[in-house]
């Protein structure tokens, strides 16, 4: 995964209105554009989740009692950073509008008759 920290620095985490006609220019169909964005958002969501879990595993302590829960400031800061990230859908939409997504169509298989 590319460095998500540098990628999302300029992205506004708030939802904003988009021009549907502009979004459909790449694919000539708004529904295809939305499918591309949603598939990329799923990829980003999985990547971000995996990255967060890997970072938080470093702080994992195996203990059987609930009373021994310690707050780790580094762990809290990491969690807060990921909470402040724009949603994967917003990131994927920005990538799509900036023509950073690569897509291709599968060739249709024809049945022998």
C-alpha positions in Angstrom: 0.0 0.0 0.0 1.3 3.5 -0.7 1.9 5.7 2.2 -1.6 6.6 3.3 -0.4 9.4 5.5 1.0 11.5 2.7 -1.9 10.5 0.4 -4.7 11.8 2.5 -3.0 15.0 3.8 -4.8 17.2 1.2 -8.1 15.3 1.2 -11.0 17.0 3.0 -12.6 14.3 5.2 -16.1 15.9 4.9 -18.6 14.8 2.3 -19.1 17.2 -0.6 -21.4 17.2 -3.6 -19.9 15.9 -6.9 -20.8 16.5 -10.5 -22.3 13.3 -11.8 -21.6 14.2 -15.4 -17.9 14.7 -14.7 -17.7 11.5 -12.8 -19.2 9.5 -15.7 -16.7 10.8 -18.3 -14.1 8.1 -17.8 -16.5 5.2 -18.2 -19.4 6.8 -20.0 -21.7 5.4 -17.4 -22.2 6.7 -13.9 -23.0 3.2 -12.5 -19.7 1.8 -13.8 -17.9 4.8 -12.2 -19.6 4.1 -8.9 -18.6 0.4 -9.1 -15.0 1.3 -9.7 -15.0 3.7 -6.7 -16.7 1.1 -4.5 -14.3 -1.6 -5.4 -11.3 0.7 -4.7 -12.9 1.8 -1.4 -13.2 -1.9 -0.3 -9.5 -2.4 -1.1 -8.5 0.7 0.8 -10.7 -0.2 3.7 -9.0 -3.7 4.0 -5.5 -2.2 3.6 -6.1 0.5 6.3 -7.7 -2.1 8.7 -4.8 -4.5 8.2 -2.2 -1.7 8.7 -3.9 -0.5 11.9 -4.1 -4.0 13.3 -0.4 -4.6 12.5 0.6 -1.4 14.3 -1.6 -2.2 17.3 -0.3 -5.7 17.6 3.0 -4.3 18.6 1.3 -3.1 21.8 -0.7 -6.2 22.5 -0.1 -7.7 25.9 -1.5 -11.2 26.7 -3.1 -11.1 30.1 -6.0 -13.0 31.5 -7.3 -10.4 33.9 -9.4 -7.3 32.9 -8.0 -5.2 35.7 -4.5 -5.1 34.1 -5.6 -2.9 31.2 -3.0 -0.2 30.7 -3.3 2.9 28.5 -0.5 3.3 26.1 -0.2 6.9 24.8 1.4 5.7 21.5 -1.4 3.3 20.9 -4.0 6.0 21.6 -2.3 8.4 19.2 -2.2 5.7 16.5 -5.9 5.0 17.0 -6.8 8.7 16.9 -4.9 9.1 13.6 -6.8 6.3 11.9 -10.1 7.7 13.3 -9.4 11.1 11.7 -8.6 9.7 8.3 -11.2 10.3 5.5 -13.4 7.3 4.8 -12.1 4.9 2.2 -15.0 6.0 -0.1 -13.9 9.6 0.0 -10.3 8.6 -0.7 -11.4 6.3 -3.6 -13.6 9.1 -5.0 -10.7 11.5 -5.0 -8.4 9.0 -6.7 -11.0 8.4 -9.4 -11.5 12.1 -10.0 -7.7 12.6 -10.3 -7.5 9.7 -12.8 -5.3 7.6 -10.5 -7.4 4.5 -10.8 -6.6 1.9 -13.5 -9.5 -0.2 -14.8 -10.0 -2.5 -17.6 -12.9 -4.6 -18.9 -12.7 -8.4 -19.0 -13.0 -9.8 -22.4 -16.4 -11.5 -22.9 -16.2 -15.2 -23.5 -18.2 -16.3 -26.3 -19.9 -19.7 -26.2 -19.3 -21.9 -29.2 -22.6 -22.6 -30.9 
